[in-house]
Amino acid sequence: MRRPAAPRADGNQCLGPDLGHQNGASTHAGPAQRAYRAAVLGGGVRARLGGTPYALSKFAVEGLSEGLSYEVAPFGIKVTIVEPGPFRTDFAGRSIRWAEPMPEYAPIFAEERERFQAQDGAQPGDPARAAAAILRAVAMDEPPLRLPLGPEAFAGIRATLTQRLADLDELEPWAADTGFR
């Protein structure tokens, strides 16, 4: 039996704003970016249960931004990918739009909604301090390619990358065993 796919519009609502804007930046390496020699984009390196479309868009922004950083380097443009944790904005409140999940996934999405609703208005990050950190990074001669903001973002990224390295180490024999003999 074929299962119904998630509505296309739901995925596009995540991809459109992220990739549409970012791709325009890479296609044109905008005059403003050339003048300021900086581009700040939002990305991510981890996925969550119930957040696949969002993770898809953020992973895509991450790859696009890293590639863009190489393409615009000859113009003196530096790219920084901002990877924020939870900040006290309206992101978890009225700004979020939830897709209607397939019945099999309803409990998973219910947990994710509850988690978001519980953090709304209680996020530990201060948006003004995040903005100041971004401005400091943009003012640097050599800004970081990736800028995690908030202890939750830093810890989450570290945990994700540590697990990826452990997984990679386990697969080294497989990788080594694929050459001609």
Secondary structure, DSSP 8 states (H G I E B T S, - for coil): -------HHHHHHHHIIIIIHHHHHHHH--HHHHHHTEEEEE--S---TT-HHHHHHHHHHHHHHHHHHHHHGGGT-EEEEEEE--BSSSTTTTT-------GGGHHHHHHHHHHHHHHTTT-SB-HHHHHHHHHHHHHSSS--SEEEESHHHHHHHHHHHHHHHHHHHHHHHHHHTTS--
